[in-house]
Amino acid sequence: SPCIIFIDEIDAIGTKRFDSEVSGDREVQRTMLELLNQLDGFSSDDRIKVIAATNRADILDPALMRSGRLDRKIEFP
C-alpha cells in the first residue's frame, strides 16, 4: 500500500558535510549518510513518497537533492 514519510526540519541532520573533530557533529553526519543510504534503497515502484520540510534550504547538503532522493522543491511564500 502507499506510504508517505514526512521529515520535519531536515536541516537538523541534512547540513552540508565538513571535517569535524567534535563527536556530536560526526554523529549528525553519520545520521545524514544513513538517511542518504536509505533514500537510495527506495525504487520508483515502491509507492513510497518522502517529503521533507525546512526553512533553511540554503544549508542543505546537495546530495539530498540528487535525482531519486529529495529531488523536487515546493516553496511557500
mmJSON file of the N, C-alpha and C atoms, coordinates in Angstrom:
{"data_MODEL":{"atom_site":{
"group_PDB":["ATOM","ATOM","ATOM","ATOM","ATOM","ATOM","ATOM","ATOM","ATOM","ATOM","ATOM","ATOM","ATOM","ATOM","ATOM","ATOM","ATOM","ATOM","ATOM","ATOM","ATOM","ATOM","ATOM","ATOM","ATOM","ATOM","ATOM","ATOM","ATOM","ATOM","ATOM","ATOM","ATOM","ATOM","ATOM","ATOM","ATOM","ATOM","ATOM","ATOM","ATOM","ATOM","ATOM","ATOM","ATOM","ATOM","ATOM","ATOM","ATOM","ATOM","ATOM","ATOM","ATOM","ATOM","ATOM","ATOM","ATOM","ATOM","ATOM","ATOM","ATOM","ATOM","ATOM","ATOM","ATOM","ATOM","ATOM","ATOM","ATOM","ATOM","ATOM","ATOM","ATOM","ATOM","ATOM","ATOM","ATOM","ATOM","ATOM","ATOM","ATOM","ATOM","ATOM","ATOM","ATOM","ATOM","ATOM","ATOM","ATOM","ATOM","ATOM","ATOM","ATOM","ATOM","ATOM","ATOM","ATOM","ATOM","ATOM","ATOM","ATOM","ATOM","ATOM","ATOM","ATOM","ATOM","ATOM","ATOM","ATOM","ATOM","ATOM","ATOM","ATOM","ATOM","ATOM","ATOM","ATOM","ATOM","ATOM","ATOM","ATOM","ATOM","ATOM","ATOM","ATOM","ATOM","ATOM","ATOM","ATOM","ATOM","ATOM","ATOM","ATOM","ATOM","ATOM","ATOM","ATOM","ATOM","ATOM","ATOM","ATOM","ATOM","ATOM","ATOM","ATOM","ATOM","ATOM","ATOM","ATOM","ATOM","ATOM","ATOM","ATOM","ATOM","ATOM","ATOM","ATOM","ATOM","ATOM","ATOM","ATOM","ATOM","ATOM","ATOM","ATOM","ATOM","ATOM","ATOM","ATOM","ATOM","ATOM","ATOM","ATOM","ATOM","ATOM","ATOM","ATOM","ATOM","ATOM","ATOM","ATOM","ATOM","ATOM","ATOM","ATOM","ATOM","ATOM","ATOM","ATOM","ATOM","ATOM","ATOM","ATOM","ATOM","ATOM","ATOM","ATOM","ATOM","ATOM","ATOM","ATOM","ATOM","ATOM","ATOM","ATOM","ATOM","ATOM","ATOM","ATOM","ATOM","ATOM","ATOM","ATOM","ATOM","ATOM","ATOM","ATOM","ATOM","ATOM","ATOM","ATOM","ATOM","ATOM","ATOM","ATOM","ATOM","ATOM","ATOM","ATOM","ATOM","ATOM"],
"id":[1,2,3,4,5,6,7,8,9,10,11,12,13,14,15,16,17,18,19,20,21,22,23,24,25,26,27,28,29,30,31,32,33,34,35,36,37,38,39,40,41,42,43,44,45,46,47,48,49,50,51,52,53,54,55,56,57,58,59,60,61,62,63,64,65,66,67,68,69,70,71,72,73,74,75,76,77,78,79,80,81,82,83,84,85,86,87,88,89,90,91,92,93,94,95,96,97,98,99,100,101,102,103,104,105,106,107,108,109,110,111,112,113,114,115,116,117,118,119,120,121,122,123,124,125,126,127,128,129,130,131,132,133,134,135,136,137,138,139,140,141,142,143,144,145,146,147,148,149,150,151,152,153,154,155,156,157,158,159,160,161,162,163,164,165,166,167,168,169,170,171,172,173,174,175,176,177,178,179,180,181,182,183,184,185,186,187,188,189,190,191,192,193,194,195,196,197,198,199,200,201,202,203,204,205,206,207,208,209,210,211,212,213,214,215,216,217,218,219,220,221,222,223,224,225,226,227,228,229,230,231],
"type_symbol":["N","C","C","N","C","C","N","C","C","N","C","C","N","C","C","N","C","C","N","C","C","N","C","C","N","C","C","N","C","C","N","C","C","N","C","C","N","C","C","N","C","C","N","C","C","N","C","C","N","C","C","N","C","C","N","C","C","N","C","C","N","C","C","N","C","C","N","C","C","N","C","C","N","C","C","N","C","C","N","C","C","N","C","C","N","C","C","N","C","C","N","C","C","N","C","C","N","C","C","N","C","C","N","C","C","N","C","C","N","C","C","N","C","C","N","C","C","N","C","C","N","C","C","N","C","C","N","C","C","N","C","C","N","C","C","N","C","C","N","C","C","N","C","C","N","C","C","N","C","C","N","C","C","N","C","C","N","C","C","N","C","C","N","C","C","N","C","C","N","C","C","N","C","C","N","C","C","N","C","C","N","C","C","N","C","C","N","C","C","N","C","C","N","C","C","N","C","C","N","C","C","N","C","C","N","C","C","N","C","C","N","C","C","N","C","C","N","C","C","N","C","C","N","C","C","N","C","C","N","C","C"],
"label_atom_id":["N","CA","C","N","CA","C","N","CA","C","N","CA","C","N","CA","C","N","CA","C","N","CA","C","N","CA","C","N","CA","C","N","CA","C","N","CA","C","N","CA","C","N","CA","C","N","CA","C","N","CA","C","N","CA","C","N","CA","C","N","CA","C","N","CA","C","N","CA","C","N","CA","C","N","CA","C","N","CA","C","N","CA","C","N","CA","C","N","CA","C","N","CA","C","N","CA","C","N","CA","C","N","CA","C","N","CA","C","N","CA","C","N","CA","C","N","CA","C","N","CA","C","N","CA","C","N","CA","C","N","CA","C","N","CA","C","N","CA","C","N","CA","C","N","CA","C","N","CA","C","N","CA","C","N","CA","C","N","CA","C","N","CA","C","N","CA","C","N","CA","C","N","CA","C","N","CA","C","N","CA","C","N","CA","C","N","CA","C","N","CA","C","N","CA","C","N","CA","C","N","CA","C","N","CA","C","N","CA","C","N","CA","C","N","CA","C","N","CA","C","N","CA","C","N","CA","C","N","CA","C","N","CA","C","N","CA","C","N","CA","C","N","CA","C","N","CA","C","N","CA","C","N","CA","C","N","CA","C","N","CA","C","N","CA","C","N","CA","C"],
"label_alt_id":[null,null,null,null,null,null,null,null,null,null,null,null,null,null,null,null,null,null,null,null,null,null,null,null,null,null,null,null,null,null,null,null,null,null,null,null,null,null,null,null,null,null,null,null,null,null,null,null,null,null,null,null,null,null,null,null,null,null,null,null,null,null,null,null,null,null,null,null,null,null,null,null,null,null,null,null,null,null,null,null,null,null,null,null,null,null,null,null,null,null,null,null,null,null,null,null,null,null,null,null,null,null,null,null,null,null,null,null,null,null,null,null,null,null,null,null,null,null,null,null,null,null,null,null,null,null,null,null,null,null,null,null,null,null,null,null,null,null,null,null,null,null,null,null,null,null,null,null,null,null,null,null,null,null,null,null,null,null,null,null,null,null,null,null,null,null,null,null,null,null,null,null,null,null,null,null,null,null,null,null,null,null,null,null,null,null,null,null,null,null,null,null,null,null,null,null,null,null,null,null,null,null,null,null,null,null,null,null,null,null,null,null,null,null,null,null,null,null,null,null,null,null,null,null,null,null,null,null,null,null,null],
"label_comp_id":["SER","SER","SER","PRO","PRO","PRO","CYS","CYS","CYS","ILE","ILE","ILE","ILE","ILE","ILE","PHE","PHE","PHE","ILE","ILE","ILE","ASP","ASP","ASP","GLU","GLU","GLU","ILE","ILE","ILE","ASP","ASP","ASP","ALA","ALA","ALA","ILE","ILE","ILE","GLY","GLY","GLY","THR","THR","THR","LYS","LYS","LYS","ARG","ARG","ARG","PHE","PHE","PHE","ASP","ASP","ASP","SER","SER","SER","GLU","GLU","GLU","VAL","VAL","VAL","SER","SER","SER","GLY","GLY","GLY","ASP","ASP","ASP","ARG","ARG","ARG","GLU","GLU","GLU","VAL","VAL","VAL","GLN","GLN","GLN","ARG","ARG","ARG","THR","THR","THR","MET","MET","MET","LEU","LEU","LEU","GLU","GLU","GLU","LEU","LEU","LEU","LEU","LEU","LEU","ASN","ASN","ASN","GLN","GLN","GLN","LEU","LEU","LEU","ASP","ASP","ASP","GLY","GLY","GLY","PHE","PHE","PHE","SER","SER","SER","SER","SER","SER","ASP","ASP","ASP","ASP","ASP","ASP","ARG","ARG","ARG","ILE","ILE","ILE","LYS","LYS","LYS","VAL","VAL","VAL","ILE","ILE","ILE","ALA","ALA","ALA","ALA","ALA","ALA","THR","THR","THR","ASN","ASN","ASN","ARG","ARG","ARG","ALA","ALA","ALA","ASP","ASP","ASP","ILE","ILE","ILE","LEU","LEU","LEU","ASP","ASP","ASP","PRO","PRO","PRO","ALA","ALA","ALA","LEU","LEU","LEU","MET","MET","MET","ARG","ARG","ARG","SER","SER","SER","GLY","GLY","GLY","ARG","ARG","ARG","LEU","LEU","LEU","ASP","ASP","ASP","ARG","ARG","ARG","LYS","LYS","LYS","ILE","ILE","ILE","GLU","GLU","GLU","PHE","PHE","PHE","PRO","PRO","PRO"],
"label_asym_id":["A","A","A","A","A","A","A","A","A","A","A","A","A","A","A","A","A","A","A","A","A","A","A","A","A","A","A","A","A","A","A","A","A","A","A","A","A","A","A","A","A","A","A","A","A","A","A","A","A","A","A","A","A","A","A","A","A","A","A","A","A","A","A","A","A","A","A","A","A","A","A","A","A","A","A","A","A","A","A","A","A","A","A","A","A","A","A","A","A","A","A","A","A","A","A","A","A","A","A","A","A","A","A","A","A","A","A","A","A","A","A","A","A","A","A","A","A","A","A","A","A","A","A","A","A","A","A","A","A","A","A","A","A","A","A","A","A","A","A","A","A","A","A","A","A","A","A","A","A","A","A","A","A","A","A","A","A","A","A","A","A","A","A","A","A","A","A","A","A","A","A","A","A","A","A","A","A","A","A","A","A","A","A","A","A","A","A","A","A","A","A","A","A","A","A","A","A","A","A","A","A","A","A","A","A","A","A","A","A","A","A","A","A","A","A","A","A","A","A","A","A","A","A","A","A","A","A","A","A","A","A"],
"label_entity_id":["1","1","1","1","1","1","1","1","1","1","1","1","1","1","1","1","1","1","1","1","1","1","1","1","1","1","1","1","1","1","1","1","1","1","1","1","1","1","1","1","1","1","1","1","1","1","1","1","1","1","1","1","1","1","1","1","1","1","1","1","1","1","1","1","1","1","1","1","1","1","1","1","1","1","1","1","1","1","1","1","1","1","1","1","1","1","1","1","1","1","1","1","1","1","1","1","1","1","1","1","1","1","1","1","1","1","1","1","1","1","1","1","1","1","1","1","1","1","1","1","1","1","1","1","1","1","1","1","1","1","1","1","1","1","1","1","1","1","1","1","1","1","1","1","1","1","1","1","1","1","1","1","1","1","1","1","1","1","1","1","1","1","1","1","1","1","1","1","1","1","1","1","1","1","1","1","1","1","1","1","1","1","1","1","1","1","1","1","1","1","1","1","1","1","1","1","1","1","1","1","1","1","1","1","1","1","1","1","1","1","1","1","1","1","1","1","1","1","1","1","1","1","1","1","1","1","1","1","1","1","1"],
"label_seq_id":[1,1,1,2,2,2,3,3,3,4,4,4,5,5,5,6,6,6,7,7,7,8,8,8,9,9,9,10,10,10,11,11,11,12,12,12,13,13,13,14,14,14,15,15,15,16,16,16,17,17,17,18,18,18,19,19,19,20,20,20,21,21,21,22,22,22,23,23,23,24,24,24,25,25,25,26,26,26,27,27,27,28,28,28,29,29,29,30,30,30,31,31,31,32,32,32,33,33,33,34,34,34,35,35,35,36,36,36,37,37,37,38,38,38,39,39,39,40,40,40,41,41,41,42,42,42,43,43,43,44,44,44,45,45,45,46,46,46,47,47,47,48,48,48,49,49,49,50,50,50,51,51,51,52,52,52,53,53,53,54,54,54,55,55,55,56,56,56,57,57,57,58,58,58,59,59,59,60,60,60,61,61,61,62,62,62,63,63,63,64,64,64,65,65,65,66,66,66,67,67,67,68,68,68,69,69,69,70,70,70,71,71,71,72,72,72,73,73,73,74,74,74,75,75,75,76,76,76,77,77,77],
"pdbx_PDB_ins_code":[null,null,null,null,null,null,null,null,null,null,null,null,null,null,null,null,null,null,null,null,null,null,null,null,null,null,null,null,null,null,null,null,null,null,null,null,null,null,null,null,null,null,null,null,null,null,null,null,null,null,null,null,null,null,null,null,null,null,null,null,null,null,null,null,null,null,null,null,null,null,null,null,null,null,null,null,null,null,null,null,null,null,null,null,null,null,null,null,null,null,null,null,null,null,null,null,null,null,null,null,null,null,null,null,null,null,null,null,null,null,null,null,null,null,null,null,null,null,null,null,null,null,null,null,null,null,null,null,null,null,null,null,null,null,null,null,null,null,null,null,null,null,null,null,null,null,null,null,null,null,null,null,null,null,null,null,null,null,null,null,null,null,null,null,null,null,null,null,null,null,null,null,null,null,null,null,null,null,null,null,null,null,null,null,null,null,null,null,null,null,null,null,null,null,null,null,null,null,null,null,null,null,null,null,null,null,null,null,null,null,null,null,null,null,null,null,null,null,null,null,null,null,null,null,null,null,null,null,null,null,null],
"Cartn_x":[0.836,0.0,0.878,0.334,1.15,1.577,2.692,3.241,3.844,3.616,4.238,5.085,6.355,7.262,7.538,7.23,7.44,8.559,9.555,10.674,10.632,10.32,10.273,11.659,11.994,13.285,14.465,14.462,15.524,16.902,16.933,18.217,18.934,18.229,18.871,19.907,19.683,20.659,21.182,20.598,20.952,21.844,22.648,23.529,24.704,25.327,26.485,27.566,28.203,29.233,30.53,31.257,32.539,33.358,34.665,35.54,35.353,35.141,34.92,35.549,36.086,36.652,35.663,34.547,33.547,32.681,32.559,31.844,30.373,29.754,28.348,28.139,29.061,28.979,29.172,30.101,30.333,29.1,28.412,27.204,26.098,25.951,24.956,25.295,26.574,26.977,26.748,26.989,26.714,25.221,24.407,22.955,22.513,23.075,22.718,23.16,24.339,24.802,23.89,23.412,22.481,21.147,20.69,19.466,19.633,20.769,21.036,21.026,21.619,21.64,20.222,19.386,18.005,17.205,17.412,16.711,17.085,18.335,18.771,18.159,17.673,17.111,15.692,15.012,13.646,13.686,12.808,12.671,11.398,11.304,10.174,8.84,8.861,7.597,7.222,7.95,7.63,6.423,5.969,4.832,5.117,6.364,6.781,7.202,6.602,6.94,7.557,8.703,9.38,9.267,8.741,8.585,9.383,10.152,10.939,10.67,10.684,10.434,11.61,11.88,12.928,12.667,13.175,13.174,14.597,15.532,16.948,17.465,16.819,17.24,18.66,19.135,20.465,21.599,21.335,22.411,22.338,21.387,21.249,22.384,22.775,23.8,23.23,23.961,23.47,23.146,23.748,23.478,22.019,21.383,19.974,19.07,19.475,18.627,18.898,19.71,20.009,18.794,18.788,17.682,17.439,16.176,15.806,15.767,16.212,16.171,15.093,15.464,14.516,14.712,14.253,14.62,13.592,12.557,11.577,11.446,11.271,11.187,9.862,9.164,7.934,8.163,8.033,8.262,6.95,6.785,5.633,6.128,5.53,5.971,5.573],
"Cartn_y":[-1.187,0.0,1.246,2.375,3.589,4.064,4.776,5.268,6.65,7.559,8.88,9.011,9.353,9.595,11.092,11.742,13.182,13.441,14.211,14.582,16.098,16.547,17.981,18.461,19.672,20.281,19.41,19.023,18.176,18.834,20.149,20.844,20.473,19.889,19.486,18.382,17.533,16.475,16.543,17.381,17.404,18.55,19.081,20.193,19.707,20.648,20.32,19.679,18.656,17.93,18.724,18.513,19.181,18.319,18.559,17.836,18.403,17.52,17.981,17.01,17.561,16.754,16.584,17.279,17.218,15.981,15.145,13.877,14.085,15.131,15.389,15.696,16.47,16.782,15.531,14.677,13.431,12.541,12.51,11.687,12.205,13.512,14.099,13.739,13.802,13.458,11.98,11.115,9.678,9.438,10.162,10.028,10.462,11.562,12.022,11.036,10.459,9.454,8.231,7.827,6.695,7.066,8.291,8.74,8.669,9.128,9.04,7.592,6.715,5.293,4.731,5.094,4.605,5.184,6.46,7.065,6.369,5.96,5.251,3.861,3.325,1.976,1.884,3.022,3.008,2.948,2.164,2.191,2.95,3.401,4.247,3.512,2.203,1.458,0.993,1.438,1.066,1.806,2.867,3.673,4.317,4.679,5.373,6.782,7.763,9.162,9.747,10.393,11.032,12.539,13.213,14.662,15.217,16.247,16.878,18.377,18.963,20.398,21.075,22.291,23.097,24.566,25.411,26.839,27.316,26.368,26.664,25.819,25.921,25.138,25.485,26.667,27.11,26.33,25.657,24.927,23.414,22.946,21.503,20.969,19.751,19.083,18.813,19.146,18.909,17.441,16.53,15.105,14.756,15.511,15.257,15.551,16.493,16.953,16.238,15.221,14.492,13.711,13.409,12.671,11.354,11.083,9.859,9.998,11.117,11.359,12.408,13.55,14.655,15.618,15.218,15.921,16.921,17.201,18.212,19.234,20.478,21.55,22.285,22.462,23.252,24.351,25.59,26.716,27.419,27.8,28.58,29.948,31.02,32.367,32.695],
"Cartn_z":[0.0,0.0,0.0,-0.419,-0.47,0.914,0.939,2.204,1.986,2.94,2.927,4.188,4.003,5.125,5.156,6.277,6.411,7.413,6.993,7.858,8.035,9.236,9.516,9.954,9.594,9.955,9.513,8.245,7.694,7.843,7.986,8.133,9.428,10.388,11.646,11.42,10.421,10.126,8.702,7.854,6.44,6.018,6.941,6.577,5.736,5.038,4.211,5.071,4.518,5.266,5.342,6.432,6.654,7.6,7.617,8.544,9.943,10.913,12.281,13.264,14.314,15.395,16.54,16.49,17.555,17.338,18.366,18.207,17.871,18.382,18.07,16.602,16.016,14.59,13.745,14.152,13.407,13.455,14.589,14.714,13.8,13.717,12.813,11.374,11.018,9.657,9.365,10.337,10.144,9.955,10.709,10.572,9.18,8.682,7.348,6.276,6.425,5.464,5.459,6.621,6.68,6.033,6.225,5.558,4.045,3.53,2.092,1.624,2.405,2.081,1.997,2.951,2.96,1.796,1.482,0.346,-0.955,-1.087,-2.291,-2.388,-1.287,-1.28,-1.8,-1.951,-2.474,-3.992,-4.574,-6.028,-6.376,-7.614,-8.006,-7.964,-8.002,-7.964,-6.555,-5.528,-4.147,-3.589,-4.272,-3.819,-2.465,-2.254,-1.033,-1.425,-0.797,-1.054,0.208,0.057,1.182,0.995,2.01,1.996,3.168,2.906,3.97,3.965,5.142,5.275,5.962,5.525,6.145,5.86,6.704,6.404,6.128,5.974,5.713,4.55,3.407,2.24,1.799,2.145,1.736,2.398,3.515,4.204,3.986,3.169,2.947,2.086,2.364,1.568,0.171,-0.883,-2.245,-2.526,-1.798,-2.004,-1.709,-0.819,-0.511,-1.7,-2.544,-3.632,-4.957,-4.943,-6.178,-6.658,-7.927,-8.53,-7.8,-7.519,-6.83,-5.323,-4.808,-3.359,-3.115,-2.583,-2.393,-3.56,-4.74,-5.965,-6.479,-5.713,-6.111,-4.997,-5.396,-4.402,-4.563,-3.455,-3.419,-2.395,-2.827,-1.922,-1.622,-0.368,0.065,0.513,-0.021,0.383,1.809],
"occupancy":[1.0,1.0,1.0,1.0,1.0,1.0,1.0,1.0,1.0,1.0,1.0,1.0,1.0,1.0,1.0,1.0,1.0,1.0,1.0,1.0,1.0,1.0,1.0,1.0,1.0,1.0,1.0,1.0,1.0,1.0,1.0,1.0,1.0,1.0,1.0,1.0,1.0,1.0,1.0,1.0,1.0,1.0,1.0,1.0,1.0,1.0,1.0,1.0,1.0,1.0,1.0,1.0,1.0,1.0,1.0,1.0,1.0,1.0,1.0,1.0,1.0,1.0,1.0,1.0,1.0,1.0,1.0,1.0,1.0,1.0,1.0,1.0,1.0,1.0,1.0,1.0,1.0,1.0,1.0,1.0,1.0,1.0,1.0,1.0,1.0,1.0,1.0,1.0,1.0,1.0,1.0,1.0,1.0,1.0,1.0,1.0,1.0,1.0,1.0,1.0,1.0,1.0,1.0,1.0,1.0,1.0,1.0,1.0,1.0,1.0,1.0,1.0,1.0,1.0,1.0,1.0,1.0,1.0,1.0,1.0,1.0,1.0,1.0,1.0,1.0,1.0,1.0,1.0,1.0,1.0,1.0,1.0,1.0,1.0,1.0,1.0,1.0,1.0,1.0,1.0,1.0,1.0,1.0,1.0,1.0,1.0,1.0,1.0,1.0,1.0,1.0,1.0,1.0,1.0,1.0,1.0,1.0,1.0,1.0,1.0,1.0,1.0,1.0,1.0,1.0,1.0,1.0,1.0,1.0,1.0,1.0,1.0,1.0,1.0,1.0,1.0,1.0,1.0,1.0,1.0,1.0,1.0,1.0,1.0,1.0,1.0,1.0,1.0,1.0,1.0,1.0,1.0,1.0,1.0,1.0,1.0,1.0,1.0,1.0,1.0,1.0,1.0,1.0,1.0,1.0,1.0,1.0,1.0,1.0,1.0,1.0,1.0,1.0,1.0,1.0,1.0,1.0,1.0,1.0,1.0,1.0,1.0,1.0,1.0,1.0,1.0,1.0,1.0,1.0,1.0,1.0],
"B_iso_or_equiv":[0.0,0.0,0.0,0.0,0.0,0.0,0.0,0.0,0.0,0.0,0.0,0.0,0.0,0.0,0.0,0.0,0.0,0.0,0.0,0.0,0.0,0.0,0.0,0.0,0.0,0.0,0.0,0.0,0.0,0.0,0.0,0.0,0.0,0.0,0.0,0.0,0.0,0.0,0.0,0.0,0.0,0.0,0.0,0.0,0.0,0.0,0.0,0.0,0.0,0.0,0.0,0.0,0.0,0.0,0.0,0.0,0.0,0.0,0.0,0.0,0.0,0.0,0.0,0.0,0.0,0.0,0.0,0.0,0.0,0.0,0.0,0.0,0.0,0.0,0.0,0.0,0.0,0.0,0.0,0.0,0.0,0.0,0.0,0.0,0.0,0.0,0.0,0.0,0.0,0.0,0.0,0.0,0.0,0.0,0.0,0.0,0.0,0.0,0.0,0.0,0.0,0.0,0.0,0.0,0.0,0.0,0.0,0.0,0.0,0.0,0.0,0.0,0.0,0.0,0.0,0.0,0.0,0.0,0.0,0.0,0.0,0.0,0.0,0.0,0.0,0.0,0.0,0.0,0.0,0.0,0.0,0.0,0.0,0.0,0.0,0.0,0.0,0.0,0.0,0.0,0.0,0.0,0.0,0.0,0.0,0.0,0.0,0.0,0.0,0.0,0.0,0.0,0.0,0.0,0.0,0.0,0.0,0.0,0.0,0.0,0.0,0.0,0.0,0.0,0.0,0.0,0.0,0.0,0.0,0.0,0.0,0.0,0.0,0.0,0.0,0.0,0.0,0.0,0.0,0.0,0.0,0.0,0.0,0.0,0.0,0.0,0.0,0.0,0.0,0.0,0.0,0.0,0.0,0.0,0.0,0.0,0.0,0.0,0.0,0.0,0.0,0.0,0.0,0.0,0.0,0.0,0.0,0.0,0.0,0.0,0.0,0.0,0.0,0.0,0.0,0.0,0.0,0.0,0.0,0.0,0.0,0.0,0.0,0.0,0.0,0.0,0.0,0.0,0.0,0.0,0.0],
"pdbx_formal_charge":[null,null,null,null,null,null,null,null,null,null,null,null,null,null,null,null,null,null,null,null,null,null,null,null,null,null,null,null,null,null,null,null,null,null,null,null,null,null,null,null,null,null,null,null,null,null,null,null,null,null,null,null,null,null,null,null,null,null,null,null,null,null,null,null,null,null,null,null,null,null,null,null,null,null,null,null,null,null,null,null,null,null,null,null,null,null,null,null,null,null,null,null,null,null,null,null,null,null,null,null,null,null,null,null,null,null,null,null,null,null,null,null,null,null,null,null,null,null,null,null,null,null,null,null,null,null,null,null,null,null,null,null,null,null,null,null,null,null,null,null,null,null,null,null,null,null,null,null,null,null,null,null,null,null,null,null,null,null,null,null,null,null,null,null,null,null,null,null,null,null,null,null,null,null,null,null,null,null,null,null,null,null,null,null,null,null,null,null,null,null,null,null,null,null,null,null,null,null,null,null,null,null,null,null,null,null,null,null,null,null,null,null,null,null,null,null,null,null,null,null,null,null,null,null,null,null,null,null,null,null,null],
"auth_seq_id":[1,1,1,2,2,2,3,3,3,4,4,4,5,5,5,6,6,6,7,7,7,8,8,8,9,9,9,10,10,10,11,11,11,12,12,12,13,13,13,14,14,14,15,15,15,16,16,16,17,17,17,18,18,18,19,19,19,20,20,20,21,21,21,22,22,22,23,23,23,24,24,24,25,25,25,26,26,26,27,27,27,28,28,28,29,29,29,30,30,30,31,31,31,32,32,32,33,33,33,34,34,34,35,35,35,36,36,36,37,37,37,38,38,38,39,39,39,40,40,40,41,41,41,42,42,42,43,43,43,44,44,44,45,45,45,46,46,46,47,47,47,48,48,48,49,49,49,50,50,50,51,51,51,52,52,52,53,53,53,54,54,54,55,55,55,56,56,56,57,57,57,58,58,58,59,59,59,60,60,60,61,61,61,62,62,62,63,63,63,64,64,64,65,65,65,66,66,66,67,67,67,68,68,68,69,69,69,70,70,70,71,71,71,72,72,72,73,73,73,74,74,74,75,75,75,76,76,76,77,77,77],
"auth_comp_id":["SER","SER","SER","PRO","PRO","PRO","CYS","CYS","CYS","ILE","ILE","ILE","ILE","ILE","ILE","PHE","PHE","PHE","ILE","ILE","ILE","ASP","ASP","ASP","GLU","GLU","GLU","ILE","ILE","ILE","ASP","ASP","ASP","ALA","ALA","ALA","ILE","ILE","ILE","GLY","GLY","GLY","THR","THR","THR","LYS","LYS","LYS","ARG","ARG","ARG","PHE","PHE","PHE","ASP","ASP","ASP","SER","SER","SER","GLU","GLU","GLU","VAL","VAL","VAL","SER","SER","SER","GLY","GLY","GLY","ASP","ASP","ASP","ARG","ARG","ARG","GLU","GLU","GLU","VAL","VAL","VAL","GLN","GLN","GLN","ARG","ARG","ARG","THR","THR","THR","MET","MET","MET","LEU","LEU","LEU","GLU","GLU","GLU","LEU","LEU","LEU","LEU","LEU","LEU","ASN","ASN","ASN","GLN","GLN","GLN","LEU","LEU","LEU","ASP","ASP","ASP","GLY","GLY","GLY","PHE","PHE","PHE","SER","SER","SER","SER","SER","SER","ASP","ASP","ASP","ASP","ASP","ASP","ARG","ARG","ARG","ILE","ILE","ILE","LYS","LYS","LYS","VAL","VAL","VAL","ILE","ILE","ILE","ALA","ALA","ALA","ALA","ALA","ALA","THR","THR","THR","ASN","ASN","ASN","ARG","ARG","ARG","ALA","ALA","ALA","ASP","ASP","ASP","ILE","ILE","ILE","LEU","LEU","LEU","ASP","ASP","ASP","PRO","PRO","PRO","ALA","ALA","ALA","LEU","LEU","LEU","MET","MET","MET","ARG","ARG","ARG","SER","SER","SER","GLY","GLY","GLY","ARG","ARG","ARG","LEU","LEU","LEU","ASP","ASP","ASP","ARG","ARG","ARG","LYS","LYS","LYS","ILE","ILE","ILE","GLU","GLU","GLU","PHE","PHE","PHE","PRO","PRO","PRO"],
"auth_asym_id":["A","A","A","A","A","A","A","A","A","A","A","A","A","A","A","A","A","A","A","A","A","A","A","A","A","A","A","A","A","A","A","A","A","A","A","A","A","A","A","A","A","A","A","A","A","A","A","A","A","A","A","A","A","A","A","A","A","A","A","A","A","A","A","A","A","A","A","A","A","A","A","A","A","A","A","A","A","A","A","A","A","A","A","A","A","A","A","A","A","A","A","A","A","A","A","A","A","A","A","A","A","A","A","A","A","A","A","A","A","A","A","A","A","A","A","A","A","A","A","A","A","A","A","A","A","A","A","A","A","A","A","A","A","A","A","A","A","A","A","A","A","A","A","A","A","A","A","A","A","A","A","A","A","A","A","A","A","A","A","A","A","A","A","A","A","A","A","A","A","A","A","A","A","A","A","A","A","A","A","A","A","A","A","A","A","A","A","A","A","A","A","A","A","A","A","A","A","A","A","A","A","A","A","A","A","A","A","A","A","A","A","A","A","A","A","A","A","A","A","A","A","A","A","A","A","A","A","A","A","A","A"],
"auth_atom_id":["N","CA","C","N","CA","C","N","CA","C","N","CA","C","N","CA","C","N","CA","C","N","CA","C","N","CA","C","N","CA","C","N","CA","C","N","CA","C","N","CA","C","N","CA","C","N","CA","C","N","CA","C","N","CA","C","N","CA","C","N","CA","C","N","CA","C","N","CA","C","N","CA","C","N","CA","C","N","CA","C","N","CA","C","N","CA","C","N","CA","C","N","CA","C","N","CA","C","N","CA","C","N","CA","C","N","CA","C","N","CA","C","N","CA","C","N","CA","C","N","CA","C","N","CA","C","N","CA","C","N","CA","C","N","CA","C","N","CA","C","N","CA","C","N","CA","C","N","CA","C","N","CA","C","N","CA","C","N","CA","C","N","CA","C","N","CA","C","N","CA","C","N","CA","C","N","CA","C","N","CA","C","N","CA","C","N","CA","C","N","CA","C","N","CA","C","N","CA","C","N","CA","C","N","CA","C","N","CA","C","N","CA","C","N","CA","C","N","CA","C","N","CA","C","N","CA","C","N","CA","C","N","CA","C","N","CA","C","N","CA","C","N","CA","C","N","CA","C","N","CA","C","N","CA","C","N","CA","C","N","CA","C","N","CA","C","N","CA","C"],
"pdbx_PDB_model_num":[1,1,1,1,1,1,1,1,1,1,1,1,1,1,1,1,1,1,1,1,1,1,1,1,1,1,1,1,1,1,1,1,1,1,1,1,1,1,1,1,1,1,1,1,1,1,1,1,1,1,1,1,1,1,1,1,1,1,1,1,1,1,1,1,1,1,1,1,1,1,1,1,1,1,1,1,1,1,1,1,1,1,1,1,1,1,1,1,1,1,1,1,1,1,1,1,1,1,1,1,1,1,1,1,1,1,1,1,1,1,1,1,1,1,1,1,1,1,1,1,1,1,1,1,1,1,1,1,1,1,1,1,1,1,1,1,1,1,1,1,1,1,1,1,1,1,1,1,1,1,1,1,1,1,1,1,1,1,1,1,1,1,1,1,1,1,1,1,1,1,1,1,1,1,1,1,1,1,1,1,1,1,1,1,1,1,1,1,1,1,1,1,1,1,1,1,1,1,1,1,1,1,1,1,1,1,1,1,1,1,1,1,1,1,1,1,1,1,1,1,1,1,1,1,1,1,1,1,1,1,1]
}}}
